[in-house]
């Protein structure tokens, strides 16, 4: 979505400068960016619908299956949300995107703030 925003900014700049070809080019590129985005959204919707309907039908015979299918659906939704968490701003992240003390570097065991300051190597692993 950042690329689409950049194209719209380019269109606004071209419009302010009276550049017709720049504006048309920005709109064309934004349209071309939307094609794969719409395709991915449709694919995810189709797969999600098949998974939901399949689990719902599998769970119909008895209450135990219904409970298992419900837990699986909630788990799948939670997993999807967890995968999107790194993309969302979170209050526990520092300004540079690193967790405040959440991991240590592999080379010296110093905290992430030292790594962000450039005093430690770039390789990092989670704390144990």
Backbone as JSON, one array per atom type, in Angstrom:
{
  "sequence": "XXXXXXXXXXXXXXXXXXXXXXXXXXXXXXXXXXXXXXXXXXXXXXXXXXXXXXXXXXXXXXXXXXXXXXXXXXXXXXXXXXXXXXXXXXXXXXXXXXXXXXXXXXXXXXXXXXXXXXXXXXXXXXXX",
  "N": [[0.81, -1.19, 0.0], [2.09, 1.12, 0.43], [3.44, 1.73, -1.91], [1.31, 2.37, -3.56], [0.43, 4.69, -2.32], [2.65, 6.31, -2.81], [2.45, 6.56, -5.57], [0.08, 8.0, -5.77], [0.89, 10.33, -4.54], [2.79, 11.12, -6.4], [1.06, 11.61, -8.53], [-0.38, 13.78, -7.53], [1.67, 15.67, -7.35], [2.38, 15.86, -10.06], [-0.01, 16.86, -11.06], [-0.11, 19.35, -9.78], [2.02, 20.6, -11.01], [1.19, 20.69, -13.58], [1.78, 18.6, -15.3], [0.79, 16.5, -17.58], [1.43, 13.98, -18.71], [2.94, 12.84, -16.65], [0.99, 12.62, -14.65], [-0.85, 10.84, -15.87], [0.83, 8.65, -16.13], [1.32, 8.03, -13.43], [-1.25, 7.3, -12.57], [-1.67, 5.07, -14.21], [0.35, 3.35, -13.3], [-0.5, 3.02, -10.66], [-2.89, 1.65, -11.13], [-1.84, -0.71, -12.24], [-0.52, -1.66, -9.99], [-2.7, -2.32, -8.41], [-3.8, -4.59, -9.58], [-2.35, -7.13, -8.91], [-2.8, -6.94, -6.16], [-5.58, -7.1, -5.81], [-5.89, -9.67, -6.82], [-4.49, -11.23, -4.9], [-6.06, -10.7, -2.64], [-8.5, -11.85, -3.46], [-7.69, -14.54, -3.72], [-6.97, -15.17, -1.04], [-9.47, -14.79, 0.17], [-10.98, -16.8, -1.13], [-9.61, -19.16, -0.31], [-9.9, -18.92, 2.47], [-12.68, -19.05, 2.71], [-13.18, -21.65, 1.76], [-11.82, -23.13, 3.72], [-13.24, -22.39, 6.04], [-15.92, -23.24, 5.43], [-15.42, -25.96, 5.0], [-14.46, -26.83, 7.53], [-16.7, -26.18, 9.04], [-18.69, -27.87, 7.97], [-17.49, -30.34, 8.53], [-17.67, -30.4, 11.28], [-20.36, -30.79, 11.85], [-21.62, -33.36, 12.58], [-21.43, -34.01, 15.44], [-21.2, -32.64, 18.82], [-18.59, -32.53, 19.82], [-16.93, -32.56, 17.57], [-17.83, -30.15, 16.5], [-16.88, -28.35, 18.42], [-14.12, -28.75, 18.15], [-13.74, -27.9, 15.49], [-14.49, -25.22, 15.79], [-12.47, -24.3, 17.54], [-10.29, -24.66, 15.85], [-10.89, -22.8, 13.81], [-10.83, -20.39, 15.26], [-8.16, -20.5, 16.04], [-6.9, -20.36, 13.52], [-7.68, -17.79, 12.75], [-6.42, -16.34, 14.78], [-3.73, -16.96, 14.22], [-3.47, -15.75, 11.71], [-3.85, -13.07, 12.47], [-1.62, -12.8, 14.17], [0.45, -13.02, 12.3], [0.17, -10.62, 10.99], [0.83, -8.77, 12.9], [3.6, -7.8, 13.04], [3.5, -5.87, 11.05], [1.94, -3.84, 11.95], [1.87, -0.82, 13.88], [3.09, -0.91, 17.17], [2.76, -0.43, 20.72], [4.9, -1.39, 22.24], [7.14, -1.33, 20.72], [10.24, 0.2, 19.82], [11.38, 3.41, 18.53], [12.92, 2.75, 16.32], [11.92, 0.37, 15.48], [12.71, -1.91, 16.78], [12.32, -4.33, 19.4], [12.05, -3.19, 22.69], [14.43, -4.2, 24.52], [13.69, -6.8, 24.06], [15.09, -8.78, 22.71], [18.37, -10.19, 22.3], [21.62, -9.56, 20.93], [23.42, -11.87, 18.85], [26.19, -11.9, 18.93], [27.36, -10.59, 21.22], [25.56, -10.54, 23.32], [24.45, -8.17, 24.17], [21.91, -5.69, 24.77], [19.09, -4.82, 22.61], [19.02, -2.09, 22.21], [21.68, -1.31, 22.19], [22.45, -2.55, 19.85], [20.87, -1.16, 17.99], [22.04, 1.31, 18.24], [24.35, 0.9, 16.91], [26.61, -0.2, 18.03], [26.95, -2.87, 18.22], [27.13, -5.98, 16.4], [25.1, -6.87, 13.48], [23.67, -9.26, 13.56], [21.06, -10.97, 15.19], [19.28, -12.64, 17.8], [16.49, -14.2, 19.52], [15.92, -13.66, 23.03], [16.83, -16.01, 25.56]],
  "CA": [[0.0, 0.0, 0.0], [2.99, 2.27, 0.42], [3.71, 2.06, -3.3], [0.12, 3.05, -4.07], [0.47, 6.04, -1.77], [3.68, 7.05, -3.53], [1.91, 6.89, -6.9], [-0.89, 9.08, -5.61], [1.66, 11.54, -4.28], [3.34, 11.51, -7.69], [-0.03, 12.18, -9.31], [-0.66, 15.11, -6.97], [2.77, 16.54, -7.76], [2.24, 16.1, -11.5], [-1.17, 17.72, -11.25], [0.24, 20.71, -9.35], [2.96, 21.16, -11.98], [0.56, 20.69, -14.91], [2.41, 17.55, -16.1], [-0.26, 15.56, -17.94], [1.99, 12.65, -18.89], [3.3, 12.33, -15.34], [-0.25, 12.23, -13.97], [-1.37, 9.63, -16.5], [1.75, 7.57, -15.77], [1.08, 7.66, -12.03], [-2.52, 6.58, -12.5], [-1.47, 3.77, -14.84], [1.14, 2.51, -12.39], [-1.35, 2.67, -9.53], [-3.79, 0.59, -11.6], [-1.06, -1.94, -12.36], [-0.27, -2.15, -8.63], [-3.93, -2.86, -7.86], [-4.13, -5.89, -10.17], [-1.96, -8.25, -8.04], [-3.4, -6.78, -4.83], [-6.93, -7.66, -5.9], [-5.73, -11.11, -6.99], [-4.13, -11.83, -3.61], [-7.24, -10.62, -1.77], [-9.46, -12.86, -3.92], [-7.16, -15.86, -3.37], [-7.12, -15.35, 0.41], [-10.9, -14.94, 0.45], [-11.41, -18.13, -1.58], [-9.05, -20.17, 0.58], [-10.53, -18.77, 3.78], [-14.06, -19.54, 2.61], [-13.14, -23.12, 1.68], [-11.43, -23.63, 5.03], [-14.35, -22.18, 6.96], [-17.03, -24.12, 5.08], [-14.99, -27.33, 5.22], [-14.46, -27.11, 8.97], [-18.08, -26.09, 9.53], [-19.37, -29.1, 7.57], [-16.87, -31.45, 9.24], [-18.1, -30.36, 12.67], [-21.81, -30.94, 12.0], [-22.17, -34.58, 13.16], [-21.61, -34.02, 16.9], [-20.74, -31.44, 19.53], [-17.12, -32.56, 19.97], [-16.38, -32.08, 16.29], [-18.16, -28.73, 16.39], [-15.95, -27.62, 19.29], [-12.78, -28.82, 17.54], [-13.72, -27.02, 14.32], [-14.5, -23.84, 16.29], [-11.13, -23.98, 18.03], [-9.41, -24.53, 14.67], [-11.19, -21.53, 13.15], [-10.29, -19.32, 16.11], [-6.7, -20.59, 15.93], [-6.49, -19.84, 12.21], [-7.84, -16.33, 12.8], [-5.35, -15.83, 15.64], [-2.47, -17.06, 13.48], [-3.47, -14.69, 10.7], [-3.61, -11.81, 13.17], [-0.24, -12.8, 14.64], [1.34, -12.76, 11.17], [0.06, -9.21, 10.63], [1.29, -7.93, 14.0], [4.82, -7.04, 12.75], [3.23, -4.78, 10.13], [1.19, -2.8, 12.64], [2.61, -0.16, 14.94], [2.76, -1.44, 18.49], [3.32, 0.45, 21.75], [6.11, -1.93, 22.85], [8.26, -1.18, 19.8], [10.95, 1.47, 19.92], [11.26, 4.24, 17.33], [13.62, 2.11, 15.2], [11.25, -0.87, 15.14], [13.22, -3.03, 17.57], [11.68, -4.49, 20.69], [12.84, -2.57, 23.74], [14.96, -5.23, 25.42], [13.04, -8.07, 23.78], [16.03, -9.76, 22.18], [19.78, -9.86, 22.45], [22.4, -9.88, 19.74], [24.08, -13.17, 18.96], [27.62, -11.77, 19.1], [27.85, -10.21, 22.54], [24.53, -10.61, 24.35], [23.99, -6.84, 24.58], [20.51, -5.43, 24.46], [18.77, -4.33, 21.28], [19.32, -0.66, 22.11], [23.08, -1.22, 21.77], [22.51, -2.93, 18.44], [20.3, -0.07, 17.23], [22.98, 2.42, 18.26], [25.45, 0.57, 16.01], [27.79, -0.64, 18.74], [26.98, -4.33, 18.19], [26.9, -6.51, 15.05], [23.72, -6.87, 13.03], [23.01, -10.55, 13.77], [20.35, -10.97, 16.45], [18.4, -13.77, 18.09], [15.61, -13.95, 20.66], [16.46, -13.98, 24.35], [16.43, -17.31, 26.12]],
  "C": [[0.86, 1.26, 0.0], [3.28, 2.7, -1.01], [2.52, 2.78, -3.93], [0.06, 4.49, -3.57], [1.51, 6.91, -2.47], [3.2, 7.44, -4.93], [0.89, 8.02, -6.81], [-0.2, 10.4, -5.29], [2.3, 12.05, -5.57], [2.29, 12.13, -8.59], [-0.35, 13.59, -8.85], [0.42, 16.11, -7.38], [2.68, 16.87, -9.25], [1.07, 17.02, -11.8], [-0.86, 19.16, -10.87], [1.17, 21.38, -10.35], [2.38, 21.22, -13.39], [1.16, 19.64, -15.84], [1.37, 16.46, -16.39], [0.28, 14.15, -18.04], [2.42, 12.02, -17.55], [2.08, 11.87, -14.56], [-0.84, 10.95, -14.54], [-0.48, 8.43, -16.16], [1.55, 7.1, -14.35], [-0.22, 6.88, -11.87], [-2.38, 5.18, -13.1], [-0.67, 2.83, -13.94], [0.33, 2.11, -11.17], [-2.34, 1.57, -9.92], [-3.06, -0.74, -11.72], [-0.7, -2.51, -10.99], [-1.52, -2.79, -8.02], [-4.26, -4.25, -8.38], [-3.65, -7.05, -9.28], [-2.54, -8.15, -6.63], [-4.8, -7.38, -4.8], [-6.85, -9.18, -6.05], [-5.38, -11.81, -5.69], [-5.33, -11.8, -2.66], [-8.28, -11.67, -2.17], [-8.99, -14.27, -3.55], [-7.31, -16.13, -1.88], [-8.57, -15.53, 0.8], [-11.39, -16.33, 0.06], [-10.9, -19.23, -0.67], [-9.68, -20.12, 1.96], [-11.96, -19.29, 3.78], [-14.09, -21.06, 2.55], [-12.78, -23.73, 3.03], [-12.58, -23.53, 6.02], [-15.5, -23.13, 6.68], [-16.66, -25.58, 5.33], [-14.99, -27.71, 6.69], [-15.87, -27.08, 9.55], [-18.83, -27.38, 9.2], [-18.78, -30.32, 8.3], [-17.39, -31.53, 10.68], [-19.59, -30.58, 12.89], [-22.25, -32.2, 12.74], [-22.37, -34.56, 14.68], [-20.96, -32.8, 17.53], [-19.22, -31.4, 19.68], [-16.46, -32.06, 18.69], [-16.64, -30.59, 16.11], [-17.2, -27.89, 17.22], [-14.55, -27.61, 18.7], [-12.71, -27.89, 16.32], [-13.75, -25.55, 14.73], [-13.14, -23.41, 16.8], [-10.16, -23.81, 16.87], [-9.65, -23.21, 13.94], [-10.65, -20.35, 13.95], [-8.77, -19.31, 16.05], [-6.19, -20.05, 14.61], [-6.61, -18.32, 12.17], [-6.75, -15.7, 13.66], [-4.0, -15.88, 14.96], [-2.37, -15.99, 12.41], [-3.22, -13.33, 11.34], [-2.18, -11.7, 13.66], [0.74, -12.51, 13.5], [1.29, -11.3, 10.75], [0.58, -8.29, 11.7], [2.58, -7.18, 13.66], [4.58, -5.86, 11.81], [2.52, -3.61, 10.8], [2.06, -2.11, 13.68], [2.15, -0.67, 16.31], [3.41, -0.57, 19.56], [4.62, -0.09, 22.35], [7.31, -1.86, 21.92], [8.93, 0.18, 20.01], [10.81, 2.22, 18.6], [11.92, 3.59, 16.12], [12.99, 0.77, 14.82], [11.73, -2.07, 15.93], [12.44, -3.13, 18.88], [12.6, -3.9, 21.75], [13.27, -3.65, 24.73], [14.39, -6.6, 25.15], [13.97, -9.14, 23.23], [17.45, -9.28, 22.4], [20.51, -10.19, 21.16], [23.15, -11.18, 19.95], [25.56, -13.02, 19.29], [28.02, -11.5, 20.55], [26.81, -10.27, 23.64], [24.05, -9.26, 24.83], [22.55, -6.64, 24.15], [20.34, -4.8, 23.09], [19.09, -2.84, 21.13], [20.77, -0.45, 21.7], [23.21, -1.56, 20.29], [21.99, -1.78, 17.58], [21.24, 1.13, 17.19], [24.2, 2.14, 17.38], [26.69, 0.06, 16.71], [27.94, -2.16, 18.74], [26.69, -4.78, 16.77], [25.42, -6.62, 14.72], [22.98, -8.19, 13.23], [22.34, -10.57, 15.13], [19.49, -12.22, 16.59], [17.55, -13.43, 19.3], [16.28, -14.35, 21.95], [16.01, -15.38, 24.78], [16.37, -17.22, 27.61]]
}
